[in-house]
């Protein structure tokens, strides 16, 4: 064991100096000027009820159906995988214990350091967190271990997703890093992870693992075989670590990881991995028991030969859609990318039936869903009529509260067609089990409810506020009475050629003091719309200088 000895006396407990220790790798690309310890990272204080390493602290950002699938799987009752000593059955599964295989592949030396002890105490005191994390990891660990062994890399690195994402495939950090291995978009592209409307390779279990190990191996070589420096650089960027090493050398100081001045998150990042290494290596010493994980493959990669609806895939494999999404979290919209990759992962015990089902599947049944890209002049009524669905079904499928749509928006059509000619091999979604209804024009009446304003009513029905006021003989600044009936002029017209009410995109540069809610209020848009347009969640943190996209009509652009 390497004994760390500080050159100068440090406080007995380093923990008190670390205000916020959250999971999630940032993979910051270092920029000129990032010289101060913490300038490169924005930290927020977290509620004490949120466990500091839980995925709740870093948020999730992915298609809602994947988030919901992971939550549903987490909620399932099953025997504890990580528990206190003396509980449960520890009989070995066929093929042996994957944890034991990991232990035998340890090559990174343990280090006695207060920060490691602190992280270890937190893990040990939260066995439920470890249990939930490793239950997720059970799907991915065997594959990750095999990839590490094939590259002759330390098997401790198989535990890095515990620190990165709690093995949540839709974990999303404050630095907008995504997936099990927490790649930001730029670094993901650098390592070949495709990202588009259909697919995000950062959440692809196989692709992101390959990219992460490529990056870690590069960093290992870059820092002369020092895995601790490599892991630190994986978190904050190689340029930052190299700069701190150079600074210490000029000052005649040591250049090991614990001697460098690094961002707060990175100061905790390596100790978390070393703490997890200790716990998995010898859980009984720490009062824990890890039930064995079968040392056998969990999933198999299947070439499906083209675009495929994930609902169809789940049916062919005779498995729950939640489990399928947990293995294939890279696909954003229930359908694989038409341009590839043309493979999905299925549990190994479902492989035979899935392969047989794919082989027998008629081309016309491969895809059941269609997306409509909104064009200028489209309204929900026109789109619903085109596809033979109800406006209500269209709004439900796309979680729309009002009739606001904008050019370029993608709408999921989630009901069966009515005599519509579709492209070869394409059917409309029928999985919502909603009876197709005849398209209805928007109501020409609105009964005022508590909280309604002329602006909110106009926005809901896709008309201008002035037009709504004039049609009802009202002053645009007047008040409304609950129960009052208003006539709605015309039909919904958001993405229309009417120059008085055209939704166009605009970019807003975040200023100091701004929040998502104040920006939404300022531009009179729904907070949910603002979040959706920018792929954000209510937990997202915005920074001065950040650019936000909004779709507002010309009257709001002019401040009318």
N, C-alpha and C positions, 0 to 999 in steps of 0.2 A: 504493500500500500504506500502510495506517495503521501507524505506528510506535508501539507501546505504550511509554510511559515512566513508570516508577514514581515516585511522589512521594517515596518514601524507599527506601533501598537494601534489596534483598531478597537472600536467599541465592542463590548462583549456580544451584543446581539445586533447583527447587521439588519435584522428584520425591521427594526423601527425606522430605518432610513428608506425602506422601499414602500412607498405609499400605496401603489397599486400594482399588483402582480397578476396579470391576466394571461390566459392561454392565447395561443395564436401567433403564428409567425408573420412577420411583416414583409420580409424579403425586400427591404428598401433598396432601391438603386441609389447609392450615395451620390450626392451632388456637391459641387463646389460651394463652399460656404457653410456646410453642415459641420461646424467645428465644435459647438458646445455639446455637452453630454446628452441633453434631452431635447435639443431643438428639432431633431429629426422625427420625433414622435409626439403626437398629442395624446395626453392621458386624461381620462375622466375618472372622477371618484365613483365608485360603485356602491350600491346599497349593500349593507353588511349581510343581508339575507341571501345575496347571490354568492355562491361559492366561487372563490377567486379563480379557479381553474375550469369551472364548468363552461360548457358551450353557451350557457345563458349570458355569460359575461362578455362574450365576443359577438354574440348574435348569430343569426342564420340568415342567409340570403340566397335563395334559390327559388325555383318554381314552388308554389305553395303546395302542390300535390306531393312533392318530395319531402318538404318539411313535415307535412301532416303524416306521411308514411313513417318517417323516422320516429315521430312522437308516438304513433300508434304501436310501433314495434317496441319502443321503450316501455310502454305502459303494460305490455303483456306480462302476465305472471309466469315466472319460470324459476327453477332452482337457482339459488345464489351461486355466482361464479367466484366472487371474492367475498369472504366473510371472516368472522372472528374464529379463532381456533376452537376445535372441538365441535363444529357444526357441519352437518352435511356428509355426503359420501364422496370419498376421494379415490374410488376404484379407477384403475387405469382403463381408458378406452382402447379399442382395437387400433393398433398403429402407434400407441404410446402417447406421451404428453408433449404437446407443442411447447409449453413453457420450459420443459426440461431441455428440449432441443435449443431453445433460445439461450438458456443459461450456459450450455456447453459451447456456444459460439461467442461468448463474451471475450473481447480483446482490449477494451478500453479500461485503463486502470482506475480503480476507485480513488477518490481524493477526500481526505478529511478536511472539511471546511465548514464554517458556521452556516453559510448560506445553503449548503446541501442538507445539513441537519434540519434547518428550518423547513425546507420544502418537504423533506421526508416526514416530519411531524404532521404537516398538513395532510398529506396523502394518508398516513396511517389513521388519522382521526376522522377520515371521511371514506370508510369502506363502501358505503352505498354509491358514492361517486365512482370509485374504481370499478365496482360491480357493473354499473351501467355502461361505463366506458369500455370495459373489456368484453361485455356482451356484444356491443357493436363491433368491436375489433375482431371478434371471433370469425366474422365473415371474411375479413381481409388478411389476417395475420399469416396464415399458412402461405399465401401467395407472396406476401412481402418478404417473409423469411427465405423462401426459395430464391427470390431475386437477389437478396443480399448474399446468400451463399454462392450463387453463380458468379458473383463479382468478387468474392473473397473479401467482403466488407464486414465490419463488426455487427453482430446480431443485436447489440444494444440499440442500433438504429431502427430496428423494428418497433421500438417503443416510442420513437419520436412523435408519431401521430397522437399519442396520449397527451403530450405537451402542446402539440400544434392545434389539434381540433377535437380532442376527446373522442377520436374516431367517428366524428359526425361528418358525413360527406358533404353537407351543405353549411358547415361552419364558415363564418365570414368575419374577418377581423376589422378593426378600425382602419387599417391600412388598405382595406378592400382586397385582402387576400382570401382565397376561396379553396375549399376542398379539404380532403384528408391531410394533404401536405402543404396547404396554405400558400399557394402561388398568387402573386399579384398578376394582373393581366400581362404586363410587359415582360416579366421574367418567364411567365408561362409560354408566351410566344417565342421567346429566346430559346426555350428548350422544346420547341415543336408542338406545343399544346394548342390545337385549333380552337378558336372561339368565335361562334357566330350565333345567329338567332335560334337555330335548332339545337346547338351543341356547345358545351363548354368543357374542353378537355381538362381543365383544372379539377373538375369533379369526376373525371373518368378514372376509376380505380386502377386499371392497368396502365393507361397512358401516363397518369400523374405520378405513379410509383416509379416508372422508368425515368421520367424527367427529374424527379427528386433525387434519385440515386445518381443520375448523371451529374447533377449539380453538386451533390455532396462529394462525389469522387473528384470533380474538378477542384473544389475547395480544399479537399485533403491534399491534393498535389500542390495547389497554390501555396499552402502554408506548411510545406515541407513535412507532410505526414502527421501533423498535429490535429487529431480528431476534435479536440475541444475548441481549437480556433476555427476549424472547419464548421462545426455546429454553430458556433457564435456567428460566423459570417453568413450562414444560412438564414439566420434571423435578421441581421441588420445590414447585410451586404458586405462583400469582400473588400470594397474600397474603404469602408469605415474601419474595419479591423486592420487593414494594412496601414492606414494612416496612424492609428493608435500605436501600432507596433513601431513604426518609424519614429513617432514622437518619443516613446520610451527609450528607444535606442539612443537618440540624440541626448536624452537626459541621463543616460547611464543606468536606466532602470531595467528590471526584468521584463521579458516580453511574453510570459505565459498568460493564459486567459485571465487568471485571477488578478494579475497585475495591471491589466489594461483598464482604461477609462472608457466605458461603453454605455449606451443608452440603458435606462432602467429595466426595460423589458429584457434586454439581452443579458443584463447582470443576473437575472433570475432564470433565464432560459436554460443555460447549461446545467445549473444546479438542479433544476427540475428533472432533466434527463438522468443525471447521476443518481438522484434520489429514487427515481423509478427503477433504475438499474439495480439498486440495492434491494428494493422491496421484492421485485420479481425474482432476483437472485436468491434470496433467503427470506421468504415471507414469515416463517415461523418465528424468527428472531424478533420480528416487529409485531407479533401477536396476530398475524393474519394467516389465512389459508386460501390458496388459489386452487379451485377445483381444476382438474386436468382439462385441457382443450385437445380434442382429437388431432393427432399429428397426421392428418389426411387432408387432401384438397377440399375446399368448401364449394368452389364454383369451377365451371369450365367455360371457356370462351367459344362461342358458336358463331360461325359465319352465316348470316341470314340472307345474303345475296342481294340485298336492296333495301329500300325503305320499308319499315315495318311499324305498325301501330303497337304500342306497348301493351294495350289492353288485349290485343290478339295474342301477343307473346305470352302473357300471363295465363290466358285460357289454354293455349297449346301446352304449356308446361304444367298445367293444373296446379298453380300456386297462387298465393295472394298477390295482388298488385303491389301491396306495401313491400313485400320481400323483394319483388322484382325491381322496384324503384330504388331500394337500398343498395342493390348490386349495380344498378345502372343510373346513377344520379346525374350523369352528364347531359341527358336529353331534356331539353327545357319544356317541351310542349306535347308530351304523350306520344311522340312519333320520332323515329330516328331521322338523322340528316339524310336527305335524298342523295347528297354527294359523298356520303360516308363519314365516319366509319360504318361499315355494314356488318357489325358484330354486336352481340349483346352477351352478358354473363348470365348464366342460369345455375342454380345449385346442381351439384354433380349428380344427386339422386333424381333429378328431373331431366337429365340430359337426353336419355333415350326417347322418352315420350315427346320431348320438345323437338328433337331432330326428326322424328317420324311425322310430327304434325307439320313442321315447316315443309318437308318434302311433299306432303299431300295438299298443301294449302293452295287454292286457286289464286292466280294473280289478282283477280278482282276483289279478293277478301283480305289482302295484305294491309290496306290502309282504310280506316273507317272515319277518319277525321279530315276536315278541310279548313284551311284558314283563308280568310278574305282580307286582302290589304286594302284599306280604305283609300279611296280616291277623292279628289276634289269634286264636290257635287253629291257625294253619297250621304244618305241619312240612314238611320237604323231601320226606318220603314221600308226604304228602297232595298236595303240589303236583305232584310227578312223576307220580303216578297220575292226577291231573286232566287233565294235558296228554299223557299217554301216552308219557312219556319215562322214562329210567332216572335214579335218583338220581345215579349217577356222571356221566351226561351233564349233568345240571343243575349239579353242582358244578364240572365242568370248564368249562362255558360261563361261569360266574360267578367262577371262580378261588377257590372256597371250599375251605379245607383241612379244615374240620370241618363239623358240622351246624348251627352257630350261624346263625340268622336272626333278624330282629327286625321288629316291625310297622312298616310304612312303607317297608321296603327294596324296591327294584326288582330282580327277578330276570329275566335273559334266558333265554327258552325257546329252546333251540338244537337242536331235532330235530323231525322230522316228526310230525304228530299221528296218533293212532290212533282214528279214528272220532269225533273231537271236533268239535262244532259251534262254529265261530268266527264272530265278527262279519263282516258282509258286507265283502268286499274284503280280508280279512286271512288270511294263511297264516303258519304257523310257520317259523322259520328252518331251512333245510336245508343251509346252506353249510358246516357243520362236517363234513358227509359221514360222520356217525356213524350207524350202524345203530340204529334205535330198539330199546330193550330193554324188557322188561316191568319195571314198577316193582317194586323190591324193598324190603322193610322193612329198616331198619337191623339189622345183625347183632346177635344176642343174646349174643355172646361177644366178649371182647377179650383178646388175648394181650399181656402186658406186655412193652414194649420198653425198652431203655436210655433213661433220662431221663423215663420216664412217672411221673406221680404220680396219686393219686386224683383230685385236682382237674382235672388236664389230661385224664384219661380221662372224667371226668364231663362236662366241658365239650365234649369231642369228640362224645359221644353224646347230649348234650342232657338230661342228668338231673342231679339235685342230688347233691352229694358225699356227704351223709349217707345218701341213699337207696341210692347205689351201695355204700357201706361196709356198711350194714345187710344188703343183699341178699347180700353175700359174707361176712358174719360177721367183718368187719374193724373195727379201731379207726380212726377217722378220722385219727388222727395216726400210724398205723403205717406201716411200710415195705413196699414191694412187691419181689418177686423177678422178675428177668428170666425170661420164659417162663411165668410164672404166668398161669392162665386165669381171667378174671373174668366173671361173668354180668352182663349189662346189663339192668336191670329196665325192662320196657315198651319204648316206641319213643321216637324223638327228640321232645323237647317243649321247644323254646325259646320260640316265640311262641305259648304255650298259655295257657289260662285257669286252669291249675293255679297257685294262688296261691303255692305253694312255689317256683316257678321261672318267673316272668314277667319277660321282658326289657323294661325300661322305660328311657326316655332320662333321662340326668342330665347336668347341666352342671358342669364342673370349671373353676375359675378358676386359671390358672397362677400359681405363686408363684416368688419368686426362688430360683434353684438348681434348679428343675425341669428335666427333660429329657423328651423323648417316651418314652424307654425306662423312666425311673423312674416316670413316670405309669402306663404300661402295667403295669409290675410291681406298683405300689401297688394298682391296681384289678383285678389278675389277668385282664387281657385281652391278646390278642395285639397286638403292635406294629403288625402289618399291618392289623388291624381298626381300631385307633385312627387310623391314617393314613387309611384309606378313609373312615371316618365323617366326618372333618374335611377331606377333599380336600387332604391333605398328602402330602409325600414324605419319605424318610429325610433329605433335605438341607434340609428346612424348618427355619426358626429360629422358636422360640416365645418369647414375651415375657411378663413378669409382667403380670397383668391380662387376658391373652387368655383367651377362653372356649373350652373344648373340649367337644364332645358325645360321650357314651359311652352304650352300651346294655349295662346290667348287670342281673342278676336281683336280686330283693329280698334274697337272702341275702348277696350281695356288698355291696349297698348298706348292709346292717346290719353289715358287717365280719365275717360268719360264715365 
